Amino acid sequence: MIANVAPLASGGELDRLADQYAYCETLLREHDRDRWLACMFAPAEARPRLHALYAFSLEVSRIRESVRDPMPGEIRMQWWVDAIQGEARGDVRSHPVASALIDTIRRYSLPRAAFADLVEARRFDLYDDPMPDVKALETYCGHTASALFRLASIVLADGGEPGGADAAGYAGVAYALTGLLRAFPWHAARGQFYAPADLLEQNSVTPAAALTPPANPGLLAALAALRTLARRRHAEALAALAHVAPSARAAFLPLGLVSLYLAAMDRGGYDPFTTRVDIPQWRRQWAMWRFSKALGK
């Protein structure tokens, strides 16, 4: 049963919510295993709420994969914005992720604007436009991954102020950049590239050349620069975690995997078009366990 559900809810309502939260966990376990593993280190009563947050992000991030052109994607994203703001047509209660998310938002008085901003940022995913510059890329990361770190920390602080807003900002950039670098083969195959145009220009690479194998020295240099930026934001996030309430620090456990993935991309023979950047699950669990101990969890 889901803890902290409004006491006036009926037994049938509680069962429905429990099923929908369970759906969110299954979705996460199958498609975003890193965040699912991180949730295992959070208090048991908070895990379903975290599953709902991350399942929402996952659903929005996968819209590009499920549509053939931007217009249907725009419609789906607008549905999410309307659902968050309470204006969606149809029965939002029947959508397991949306229903669990709305329940979580209400329980902790989470800022709905943060969810709407995440969806708005993800509209970029629907198109093949180049990311204009590093600042725009960090803003994208801030509205997506950083927002999730912040929202998860509020949940773990039981709706209170968790502190450490800078930690969420830096952590999101480090985590999102690492994820985008890992996803390079899939993005390139569909003609999409997240490396900023100004960074490509500095390394004498056109967006078209950056998407065409084999990887040339300029592309490798641009990707290395992004790894350097990810490491810098990672270090800044670790320093800022001292200002996060101890009860909320488990929200940052996915950050414990950043160094592992970046190191894998530094190895000789790394090819951004063909190398699958992955780490065995036991190493990921071990890394997050060690990180949880360092955070005092």
C-alpha positions, 0 to 999 in steps of 0.5 A: 500500500502507498504510504501518505495517501490522503486518509479520505481516499476509499479502499478502491481508490487506494488499490487503484493508486497502488497499482499505478505506482507499481506500474511506474516502478515496472516502467522504470525497472525496464527502461531506466534501470539506473534511477530504479537502482538508485530508488532502492537506497531511498526510504521505502515509503518514498520510493513509489513517489520517486518512481512516479517522478522518474516514470513521468520524465521517462514517458516524456523523453520517449515521445520522440521515439514513438512518433514519425513527425513532430506534430503528434509529439507536440500534441502528446507533450501538450497533453502532459502540460494540460494534465499537470495543470489540471486541464487535460481532456479525458480521464487522466486518472486512467493513465497510470503515470499521470495519475501517480504523478498528480497524486505525488504533486498534491501530496508534497505540493510540488511546483507544477511549473517545474514539470511544465518546464521539463515538458517544454524543454523536451520539445527540443527533442522532437526536431533535428535543430542543432543545440545553439551553444553551451549555455542553451545545452546547460539550460536544457539539462537544468529544466530536465535532469536538474529539475528531477534532482530538485523535485526528488529531494523535496519528496525525500524532505517530505515536502519541506525545503531540502536546501542545496538548490545549487547541488541540483543544478550542477548534478543535473547538468553532469548527469544529463551531459553524461547521458547524452554522450552515452546516447550519441549512437542512437541520436546520430542514427536518427539525425539528432545531435546535442553537442552545441554548435559553437563547440563544434565550430571551435573544433572545425566540425559542421553538424553534418560532419559530426553525424557522419562516421567515422568520427573525425578528430574535431568531433572527438575533441568536442565530445571530450570538451563535453566530458570535461564540462560534465566532470566540472559540474560533477565536482561542483555538485559534490561540493554543494551537497554539503548544503542539502538536508541529510534526509534528501541526499538520497535523491542524488545517488544517480550522480554516483554513476557519472564518473564510471560512464565518463571513464568508459568514454576515455578509454582507448578505442572509444568510438562515439558511433559504435561503442556501447557505454555500459557498466555491469549492474553489480558495479553500478550498485556498488558505486551507488552503495559507496556513494550513499555511504559517503553522503551519510545515508 
